[in-house]
Amino acid sequence: MSAMTTPAFTPRIETSPNARSSAERAGILADPGFGNHFTDHMFLTEWTPEQDWHDPRVVPYGPLSLDPATAVLHYAQEIFEGLKAYAHADDSVWLFRPEANAARMQRSAARLALPQLPIEWFTGSVKALIEADRAWVPTGEERSLYLRPFMFASEVFLGVRPSQHVTYSVIASPAGAYFAEGVKPVDIWLSSEYSRAGAGGTGAAKCGGNYAASLLPQQEAASHGCAQVAFLDSVEHRWVEELGGMNLYFVHSDGSIVTPELSGSILEGITRDSILTIAQDLGHDVIERKVSIDDWRDGVADGTITEVFACGTAAVVTPVGKLKWDGGEVVSAEGEPGKVTADIRGALVDIQYGRAEDRHGWMTRAV
Ligand SMILES: *Cc1c(COP(=O)(O)O)cnc(C)c1O
C-alpha cells in the first residue's frame, strides 16, 4: 500500500460484555483519583509496511498478550500522548487542541523511527473511545476523562532496527481534580547530577524512555521532601529546561512572563504553548529565552521573579513553592498561588470547561 494515501478511518466497535454496572461506575466516579481506573473499552490498530494502519477498532478493555521477544520490551521504542475530555454544562464533551497532540505524536514518531499515524486517525480514535465510554466522562469541578494514546514496537524480533510491526492504542481513565484541596504550591528539587535529556537525544519527543531516566532523580527529590525535579541542560548544567513532565514559567515584577526557549531537549508542551497566547490575552509580555539557574535563584531571592509555575495537561498550572538544592533553597510561594499564576490557570480552565469564550478555536467537540 502506498504511504501517500491515508487509509480511511472506519473503526469497528465491539461492545464489552463485561462493562461495569452503573452502580460500580458511579462508585469509581465518586473518587476517581488519577490513573487508577480505566473505562470499559480501548482502541487498537496495527501497522506494518505492507498493510499500513489497519483494522481500527474499539474493543473491550483488557490485557495485551505480548511475546517475551516483543521489541518494545527490550529497546523501548515507544511514544505516548496525554489529553483530556471535558464535560460541559450542556452535557456535551470537548477536547482541547487534539490536533496539537496528534501533530506532536507525529514528531515523536519521527524521532523514534515509528510510523506516522494520520492526524484524522489520532483524533478519530480518541473520539471513538469517548463515544463508546461516554458514561465515564466525569462531571464536576476540574474533573475530566484523561486519554492516553500510545504507540509501540510490537514486532517479535531481537535485532536492533525499527520495528516492522507497530501497535497504536488509546486507553481512558476518569480523573478527579488534581488538587483536591485547592491549588497548592509544590516544592522542587534541583538535580545537579542528572539531566533529563541530552543534545541530539530524545528530549523533545514524548517517549517512555525519557520518563524511565527521570525516575531516579525523582526519587532523590522525594528524599528531600520535593514533589518534582527541575532539570538543567546536560552540557553546561546551567540552563533551566523543565520538570520531569511539566514546563516552567517565571513571572517577573515588571509583569513580563518568561519561559525557557525550546532547545531541542525540552518537550514542547501544549499547555506551555497555550499559555504563550493566554498570558498575552491577559496583558503580559511573554518572552521565550534562555533562563539560567542563577537567573532563577537570584531572581526569586531579590524579588525580580515574583512567581514561578509549572504547566502540563494533568495539573494544568501548578505554582512552585520552594526550589531546593544541595545546600540551599529559595521560596517563591507559600500556601497560596500568586495572582498571575491563579489568573492564567483560571483563564485556561474556563476555556477548557466551556465557561469562557473559545477565542482561539482550541476546543473540538467529541460527543
Ligand atoms: C507531556 C509533557 C509535558 C507537558 O505537555 P502538555 O502537552 O502541556 O501536557 C512537559 N514535559 C514533558 C517531559 C512531558 O512529557
Ligand as a Chemical Component Dictionary entry (heavy atoms), coordinates in Angstrom:
data_LIG
# 
_chem_comp.id                   LIG 
_chem_comp.type                 NON-POLYMER 
_chem_comp.pdbx_formal_charge   0 
_chem_comp.three_letter_code    LIG 
# 
loop_
_chem_comp_atom.comp_id 
_chem_comp_atom.atom_id 
_chem_comp_atom.alt_atom_id 
_chem_comp_atom.type_symbol 
_chem_comp_atom.charge 
_chem_comp_atom.model_Cartn_x 
_chem_comp_atom.model_Cartn_y 
_chem_comp_atom.model_Cartn_z 
_chem_comp_atom.pdbx_ordinal 
LIG C1 C1 C 0 3.779 15.859 28.347 1  
LIG C2 C2 C 0 4.935 16.619 28.873 2  
LIG C3 C3 C 0 4.860 17.987 29.199 3  
LIG C4 C4 C 0 3.562 18.778 29.161 4  
LIG O1 O1 O 0 2.957 18.769 27.917 5  
LIG P1 P1 P 0 1.418 19.141 27.779 6  
LIG O2 O2 O 0 1.151 18.966 26.324 7  
LIG O3 O3 O 0 1.261 20.521 28.251 8  
LIG O4 O4 O 0 0.673 18.167 28.628 9  
LIG C5 C5 C 0 6.009 18.623 29.616 10 
LIG N1 N1 N 0 7.177 17.964 29.736 11 
LIG C6 C6 C 0 7.278 16.647 29.450 12 
LIG C7 C7 C 0 8.589 15.991 29.599 13 
LIG C8 C8 C 0 6.170 15.940 29.007 14 
LIG O5 O5 O 0 6.288 14.639 28.735 15 
# 
loop_
_chem_comp_bond.comp_id 
_chem_comp_bond.atom_id_1 
_chem_comp_bond.atom_id_2 
_chem_comp_bond.value_order 
_chem_comp_bond.pdbx_ordinal 
LIG C1 C2 SING 1  
LIG C2 C3 SING 2  
LIG C2 C8 DOUB 3  
LIG C3 C4 SING 4  
LIG C3 C5 DOUB 5  
LIG C4 O1 SING 6  
LIG O1 P1 SING 7  
LIG P1 O2 DOUB 8  
LIG P1 O3 SING 9  
LIG P1 O4 SING 10 
LIG C5 N1 SING 11 
LIG N1 C6 DOUB 12 
LIG C6 C7 SING 13 
LIG C6 C8 SING 14 
LIG C8 O5 SING 15 
# 
